[in-house]
Amino acid sequence: MKKIVFIIVAIVLTATVIGIIKRSEDNVDDFLSNSNNFSLDESIQREDSVDEIVSDFSIKVEDKYISIREHHNNLSSILGTPISEEIEILGEESDTFNGSRIKTLTYDGLIIEEFSPEKAGNSGLWILSMTITNENYSTEKGLTIGDKLDKIKELYGNVEILKDGRTDSNNCAYIFEDDFEPNFIVFEVEDGITNEIKIYHELQ
């Protein structure tokens, strides 16, 4: 009789242990699965957040952005071959910028100026200014040539009339400034319509 009871107890204990082990394995699998999903989701969110960070002082070319102060070794991969390309070496009249160079690239509807200090040469070129003159390009916020003055004010709420002597609000320039660096956007307006956009960094 004692042997039968012992066998029954042994069977019950074995079944219990097996059940505990099985539940533990299931919990580990769930944990690993959730961890993998979390890591993937977190990675996707991180990539999305990086993609969303684009400077106000940028232009949009199809699905790509080009920003001032950036180094671009190969703008042609984004913009194609320029219509013309010129390099100017600044002289003594440029004071501390003597010997620096400015490279001007002209495209249909876009002029880009790149700047490089004297010692850096062509390898140190970074974007100093970008001037949009047709609707092939837009600002980071989506403003382009032909848009109305109301859209400038809607997208760039704190714009002011550029103090260059013009006083007609429909025929003047509006300026948008960076809060932290000497970066600017100037919107030229004629009859209440945007006809030129210049995004630039001011050398100090």
Secondary structure, DSSP 8 states (H G I E B T S, - for coil): -HHHHHHHHHHHHHHHHHHHHHHHHHHHHHHHHHHHHHHHHHHHHHHHHHHH---SSEEEETTEEEETT---S-THHHH-S-SEEEEEE--GGGGGGTT-EEEEEEETTEEEEEEE-TTTGGGG-EEEEEEE-STT-EETTS-BTT-BHHHHHHHSTT-EE-SSS---TTSEEEEEE-SSSSEEEEEEEETTEEEEEEEEE---
